[in-house]
């Protein structure tokens, strides 16, 4: 009896081992790149201050306007951030927002005053169910400009103002390389799109693949929707997400002191996430429109681009890692749009000659008057 | 031989040594012993804990020592005390607020921070003009605005009453500012003579002005006299008060008619963190083990002895810990600046500290309302913050 029981147990164990090894040989479940992946370098900005307590009611959201003052060549000369934190639940809050903070003051609509420590904005108090904490922080330009998502350069060429913009949000991230079935990929793509509104609170996704994929380091950028204006001329570009990373715009006859204003908004990589032929991924799968090559790479790249977009939605950190965060980067010329064109120099040269002539005539007139006085 | 001995003495130069730093307490020990003892004992308790390991420094270890100076509620005496404390080598001064106006300059010139742990007067702490003055205590501004926020929506017509002490006058100023946007909520404003044992005329004037509630900012004895005057005239008017209502004197003066105190509502700094009351109770246990319970001197109807929560002792205890953290992190070279950069875990579990824009360690949001019943008080339920707070045990 006892021998029979042992035999049965051994048989069951062997069967289980065989079964599992077969399953392992057939497929493996992998974790797809998380939309909460933080690539470096990139925001949120770090600080060097001493760490502080972090406490807040659930659901705190952040909205930021990053105000970048640029000079005549497009180089950042000042960076201010207006951050609005919205607390919609009852409870205590006490936290620090790190960053290269030079100074901070309450922004319009704030229901509390921000504190300042070395490289940190401090908030502490109580939310009775709805509270706005708004701060305008002045950042040190050198460390903050290093992680701006857009670099602008301005120049004058042949009488035209030339505005060049480049998406500088790229950082290297681990892209998965290997086979995946169309069904698995379509499901993951569809789920990624479906969970986009949850932002960083979106659940992690898994996929079953025939064998463990490899990892390849690639540059991942946050897509930027760029909208700008100079005088009456307006322009729009999408940088990254299958589009060029840079733009160049020539504005003929732009006045020398024309003000340039450019809004750069990180946006989801919707082109990379879109199914072939439009519609839904389920439809694309049903109609056989999905080509089974490089699907896992494309999926990884898209999910990392989503993560990178989320990263740029918090130039200054939101202490609530899964809370909604939005940011817009506003570049504005602070002095004049570009260096004076050659024709303008000629004009100013003319002014100089006129000034010399007036001075010479004044000197002659003065001498004449002295002579007249001497003989009178 | 002498040269050899001297040379050998010189060889010990690299050895790390211990140094004692003095914290001065300038408080009204003779004139208001409750306030003086509370402040001093809070600091002394913290120092006794800090000295167990000392404060590590590059040159050795610092230990702290507390020296008491009695200001007898006199700014002139407080000024002399601060001079003596600096001569005695004090690295920081903790005080009730009596002498700050007179002494902050001397302390500033000596790079010595002053921390106020009782008085909430708005002029005492000024970041721009008094960079060495700090405070861990509810501010008058915060108390007054919270009182306005709490009473105005109730549709009450308030008689704003303050006594003629410095505390009362500063409170009167804070109330004026807080109610300036809602003048229709104010029936009248009255100044009360502190120390007067019959305030019936003033209370009658408030009643005739159409007041439906009294807000009394003054010393505990003044609040008690207002309550006595109103209740003796059978006027069951709601009475509101600032943190001085916590002072045992109020309850002692109403001990014969405890029902008159029932319903009196006052605003004060919260004692417990969101984490719960455990931290505060742990602090109370340590304090009681060292100094015994703070007896109010009255009993409940059931005969239980009433004890006072140690909120003001907590403030001075917290300052000593923030100071120790500043020394630990930045040394003693410039303590006013170092204090702006650090925090320490407070007695109630909250992080306590200051910053470059704010030298007040109790934020205005952290003011709650408590109502007396049977000689003890409990947080009210009709205020969002207060309704979240537990009732601190106040009987033995």
Interface residues (C-beta under 8 A of the other chain):
Chain A: X49 X50 X52 X53 X55 X90 X91 X92 X94 X104 X112 X113 X114 X115 X116 X117 X118 X122 X124 X125 X126 X128 X129
Chain B: X273 X274 X329 X340 X341 X342 X343 X350 X351 X353 X355 X356 X357 X358 X363 X364 X365 X366 X384 X385 X388
